[in-house]
Amino acid sequence: MKYENGSDIFPAWLLRQIQKYVSGKLIYIPAMEQKRPWGETSGYKRYLWERNHAIREKFSAGANVEALMEEFSLSGETIKKIVYSKEEPLLDYQRTLSSAQNYARAGKLEDWVHAYLLTDGHNKAFSDGLKLFERTFYGPAKMPLSLFNRCCGPEEHMKWHMDPIWWERRVEGLMHTLQAVEDMPPLIANYTEGRFELNDGNHRFEALTRLGRKEFYFIIWVTPPDIYQPPEEEHV
């Protein structure tokens, strides 16, 4: 297999991160796996959860391992593993605050964030960017809207400029939705260098502001400082 010089492939800042772990050695970087779309296996996950839940209930009611082996066509070791292990909650992704809270309680808030971004959030690029480094996620927590500023909108100074007509239609539609639906998904923001940057939910943020809301639920993510250092400017 032909090898490539890392300095010809990776940007300088990323190469420095790799050199912290390996330097001057040949390494093999496997090709990315083709992951199944989110939700493709959710039906099977639900089946397993419901099956294992039924096994635990029957065992608690007095059924022995041999009877459960016969009924569910499973080995004795599998039955024992099911009945003696802690039952984890069934986490069905939904585009809701309560779904995000369920994932957070199970210690899988990051999973909810990526599930949201890859489906309802329509932001695969953001999801991919989050996966580049280790991140820590907090929330969902109710926080004052005054701590945050939009980074996208029709204003010229915005980082992400939006068409004014499309922006207004989207915000007005969300204002009606927010008045009718309580279980809306949390907003997602990054905390760095003493400030919050609103990454996802700018339209909802504007709709909430116009409705006079003072607080809403946010998921905050941070990058540990020892994991990532911003790229340094190259001087020629």
C-alpha positions as CSV (number, residue, x, y, z in Angstrom):
1,M,0.0,0.0,0.0
2,K,1.4,3.4,-1.0
3,Y,1.8,5.8,1.9
4,E,1.3,9.6,1.8
5,N,3.1,12.3,3.7
6,G,0.8,13.6,6.4
7,S,2.0,17.2,5.8
8,D,0.7,16.9,2.2
9,I,-2.8,15.8,3.4
10,F,-3.7,17.3,6.8
11,P,-3.9,21.0,7.7
12,A,-1.1,22.1,10.0
13,W,-3.3,22.4,13.1
14,L,-4.7,18.9,12.6
15,L,-1.3,17.4,11.9
16,R,-0.1,18.8,15.3
17,Q,-3.0,17.1,17.0
18,I,-2.1,13.7,15.4
19,Q,1.6,14.1,16.3
20,K,0.6,14.2,20.0
21,Y,-0.3,10.5,19.6
22,V,2.0,9.2,16.9
23,S,5.0,10.8,15.2
24,G,7.4,9.4,12.6
25,K,5.5,6.1,12.2
26,L,3.4,4.5,9.5
27,I,-0.2,4.3,10.5
28,Y,-3.3,2.9,8.7
29,I,-6.4,5.1,8.7
30,P,-9.4,2.8,7.9
31,A,-12.1,4.0,5.4
32,M,-15.2,5.4,6.9
33,E,-18.1,2.9,7.4
34,Q,-21.3,3.5,5.6
35,K,-23.6,4.0,8.5
36,R,-27.2,3.2,8.3
37,P,-29.6,6.1,8.2
38,W,-30.9,7.2,11.6
39,G,-34.0,5.2,12.5
40,E,-33.4,2.3,10.1
41,T,-32.8,-0.1,13.0
42,S,-35.2,1.6,15.5
43,G,-37.9,-1.0,14.9
44,Y,-35.5,-3.8,15.8
45,K,-34.3,-1.9,18.8
46,R,-37.9,-1.6,20.0
47,Y,-38.6,-5.3,19.4
48,L,-35.5,-6.2,21.5
49,W,-36.5,-3.8,24.3
50,E,-40.1,-5.1,24.4
51,R,-38.9,-8.7,24.3
52,N,-36.4,-8.2,27.2
53,H,-39.0,-6.3,29.2
54,A,-41.4,-9.2,28.8
55,I,-38.8,-11.7,29.9
56,R,-38.0,-9.6,33.0
57,E,-41.6,-9.3,33.9
58,K,-42.2,-13.1,33.6
59,F,-39.1,-13.8,35.6
60,S,-40.3,-11.4,38.4
61,A,-43.6,-13.2,38.3
62,G,-42.0,-16.6,39.0
63,A,-41.1,-18.1,35.6
64,N,-37.8,-20.0,35.8
65,V,-35.0,-19.8,33.3
66,E,-35.8,-23.1,31.6
67,A,-39.4,-22.0,30.9
68,L,-38.2,-18.6,29.5
69,M,-35.6,-20.4,27.3
70,E,-38.4,-22.5,25.8
71,E,-40.8,-19.7,25.3
72,F,-38.4,-17.2,23.8
73,S,-36.0,-19.7,22.1
74,L,-33.0,-18.2,23.8
75,S,-30.0,-19.8,25.5
76,G,-29.9,-20.0,29.3
77,E,-26.9,-17.6,29.3
78,T,-28.9,-15.0,27.3
79,I,-31.9,-15.3,29.6
80,K,-29.7,-14.8,32.7
81,K,-28.0,-11.8,31.2
82,I,-31.3,-10.2,30.5
83,V,-33.0,-10.8,33.8
84,Y,-29.9,-10.0,36.0
85,S,-28.8,-6.8,34.1
86,K,-30.3,-3.4,34.7
87,E,-33.0,-2.5,32.3
88,E,-32.2,0.6,30.3
89,P,-35.0,3.0,29.1
90,L,-36.1,2.7,25.5
91,L,-34.9,5.8,23.8
92,D,-37.0,6.7,20.9
93,Y,-35.8,9.8,19.2
94,Q,-38.4,12.6,18.8
95,R,-38.0,16.2,17.8
96,T,-39.0,17.3,21.3
97,L,-37.6,18.7,24.6
98,S,-38.9,15.7,26.5
99,S,-37.0,13.3,24.2
100,A,-33.8,15.3,24.7
101,Q,-34.4,15.1,28.4
102,N,-34.9,11.4,28.3
103,Y,-31.6,11.0,26.5
104,A,-29.8,13.3,29.0
105,R,-31.1,11.2,31.9
106,A,-29.7,8.1,30.2
107,G,-26.3,9.8,29.7
108,K,-26.8,9.9,25.9
109,L,-27.5,13.6,25.2
110,E,-24.9,13.6,22.5
111,D,-26.8,10.9,20.7
112,W,-29.9,13.0,20.7
113,V,-28.0,16.0,19.3
114,H,-26.7,14.0,16.3
115,A,-30.1,12.3,15.8
116,Y,-31.7,15.7,15.6
117,L,-29.1,17.3,13.4
118,L,-29.2,14.4,10.9
119,T,-33.0,14.3,10.6
120,D,-35.2,17.2,11.7
121,G,-32.4,19.7,12.0
122,H,-31.2,19.2,8.4
123,N,-27.7,20.0,9.4
124,K,-25.3,17.2,8.6
125,A,-22.4,19.5,8.3
126,F,-22.8,20.7,11.9
127,S,-23.1,17.1,13.1
128,D,-19.9,16.1,11.2
129,G,-18.1,19.1,12.6
130,L,-19.0,18.1,16.2
131,K,-17.6,14.7,15.6
132,L,-14.1,16.0,14.7
133,F,-13.1,16.3,18.4
134,E,-14.3,15.2,21.8
135,R,-17.1,17.4,23.0
136,T,-19.0,17.7,26.3
137,F,-22.7,18.4,26.3
138,Y,-24.8,19.9,29.1
139,G,-28.6,20.3,29.5
140,P,-31.2,20.7,28.4
141,A,-31.3,23.6,30.8
142,K,-33.7,26.6,30.9
143,M,-31.6,29.7,30.3
144,P,-32.3,33.4,29.7
145,L,-32.5,34.3,26.0
146,S,-30.6,37.5,26.8
147,L,-27.4,35.5,27.1
148,F,-27.5,34.5,23.5
149,N,-27.3,36.3,20.1
150,R,-28.3,35.1,16.7
151,C,-25.6,34.2,14.2
152,C,-28.0,33.9,11.2
153,G,-30.8,36.1,9.8
154,P,-31.5,38.8,7.2
155,E,-29.2,41.4,8.7
156,E,-26.1,42.1,6.7
157,H,-23.7,41.6,9.6
158,M,-24.9,38.1,10.3
159,K,-22.4,35.2,10.0
160,W,-25.1,33.3,8.0
161,H,-27.1,35.7,5.9
162,M,-30.7,34.6,5.1
163,D,-33.2,35.8,2.5
164,P,-35.5,38.3,4.3
165,I,-38.7,37.0,2.8
166,W,-37.9,33.4,3.6
167,W,-36.7,34.4,7.0
168,E,-39.9,36.2,7.9
169,R,-42.1,33.4,6.7
170,R,-40.2,30.8,8.7
171,V,-40.2,33.0,11.9
172,E,-43.9,33.8,11.6
173,G,-44.8,30.1,11.2
174,L,-42.7,29.2,14.2
175,M,-44.4,31.9,16.3
176,H,-47.8,30.1,15.7
177,T,-46.2,26.7,16.4
178,L,-44.6,27.9,19.7
179,Q,-48.0,29.2,20.9
180,A,-49.7,25.9,20.1
181,V,-46.9,23.3,21.0
182,E,-45.1,23.2,24.3
183,D,-42.8,20.3,23.7
184,M,-40.5,22.0,21.2
185,P,-36.8,20.9,20.8
186,P,-34.1,22.8,22.7
187,L,-31.8,25.2,21.0
188,I,-28.1,24.3,20.6
189,A,-25.3,26.6,21.5
190,N,-21.5,26.5,22.0
191,Y,-19.8,28.2,25.0
192,T,-16.3,29.4,24.3
193,E,-14.1,32.3,25.4
194,G,-16.8,33.6,27.8
195,R,-19.7,33.8,25.4
196,F,-22.4,31.7,23.8
197,E,-22.7,31.1,20.1
198,L,-26.2,30.0,19.0
199,N,-25.5,27.1,16.5
200,D,-29.0,25.7,15.9
201,G,-32.4,27.3,16.4
202,N,-31.9,30.8,15.2
203,H,-35.4,31.0,13.7
204,R,-37.0,29.7,17.0
205,F,-34.9,32.1,18.9
206,E,-36.2,35.0,16.9
207,A,-39.8,33.7,17.2
208,L,-39.4,33.3,21.0
209,T,-38.0,36.8,21.3
210,R,-40.9,38.3,19.3
211,L,-43.4,36.4,21.5
212,G,-41.8,38.1,24.6
213,R,-40.4,34.9,26.0
214,K,-37.5,35.5,28.5
215,E,-36.3,31.9,28.8
216,F,-36.0,28.7,26.9
217,Y,-34.2,25.3,27.0
218,F,-30.7,25.1,25.6
219,I,-28.2,22.3,25.0
220,I,-24.7,23.7,25.6
221,W,-21.6,22.0,24.2
222,V,-18.0,22.8,24.9
223,T,-14.7,21.5,23.6
224,P,-12.1,20.7,26.4
225,P,-9.1,23.1,25.9
226,D,-6.6,20.2,25.9
227,I,-8.4,18.5,23.0
228,Y,-8.5,21.3,20.5
229,Q,-6.6,24.5,19.9
230,P,-7.8,26.8,17.1
231,P,-5.6,26.9,14.0
232,E,-2.8,29.4,14.3
233,E,-2.4,31.9,11.5
234,E,0.3,30.9,9.0
235,H,2.9,33.6,8.5
236,V,4.9,33.6,5.3
